[in-house]
């Protein structure tokens, strides 16, 4: 299985969101369609960073690291 940790940035207000998914293209599309309450009001979103993992544990760890340190 492949896991993606991604960072998207709002073109509206420059807010950023860090997430983890198995289907990157679908996930970014859903953010831009307003399917998630957390990101709905800041659309449109652009993908600014992606890192690929084969381990869910590693992907979760990296996602948490980014969220805690805001390292992009």
N, C-alpha and C positions, 0 to 999 in steps of 0.2 A: 504494500500500500504506500502511496505517496501522500505526504501532507505538506501544505503550504502555510507558512506564516507570512502575512502580508500587511503592508501599511498603505492605507489610502488617505488622500488629503482632499479636503473640500475646496472646490474652486470658488465657492460662495464666501466662506469665512476663514479659510486656511486651517480649520480644525483638522486633526488627524485621528484615525481610528486604526487600531491594531487587532488583527483577527487571525484565526486558524481555520483552515478548511481542507477538504479533499478535492474540491472542484473550484479552482480559482476563478475561472471565467464566469461561471454561474454566480458565484458569491458576489463579485464586483457588480454584476448586472442587477442582482437583487438589492444591493445597497442603493444603486442608482434608480431603481424602480420604487423605492420608498418602502420596501418590505420589512425593514427593521426600524423600530421606534427610535433606537439610539442614534441612527444616522439619517433619518427621514428629513429633518428640517434643514440639513446642511448640503443637500444635493446641488449640483452634481459632484461626484467623487472621481478622482483619478488615482490609479495605482502608481505608487512611488517606490515601493520596495517589495521584493519577494525573496524568500529563502525556502528551499526545498529540503524536506526530511523524509527518511524512510522509517523513522521511529516516532510514534506518537508521543512517547515520553520526552524525547529530545525536542520535538516541535512545541509541546506545551511549555517546557522549560525555557526555550528561547522566547516564546511569546510573553511569558511572565517577566523575563529579563527586560525585554523592550518596554513593557508596560511600567515596570518599576523604575527604569532608568531613562525612559524617553530617549533612547539611543537610536538615532536614525542615521 
